[in-house]
Amino acid sequence: MYISYKKLWMKLAGLEMRKKDLCALAKISMAPLTKMGKGGHVTSEILMKICIALDCTFDEIAEIVRKE
């Protein structure tokens, strides 16, 4: 299983927001978003900051996907 952040990228596109804008709004560096873009792991603190900044819940930005 792995965590997919496809929902986050779609949400940003819908808001016409760039990753750089999200970093400023959530007060995080670009490094976690780069990791997320490559399917890497980030801390729950980073996910919480993103959710607070976008006024959403975890399931609106990520999902657990089973590997076939």
Secondary structure, 3 states (H helix, E strand, C coil): CEEECHHHHHHHHHCCCCHHHHHHHHCCCHHHHHHHHCCCCCCHHHHHHHHHHHCCCHHHCCEEECCC
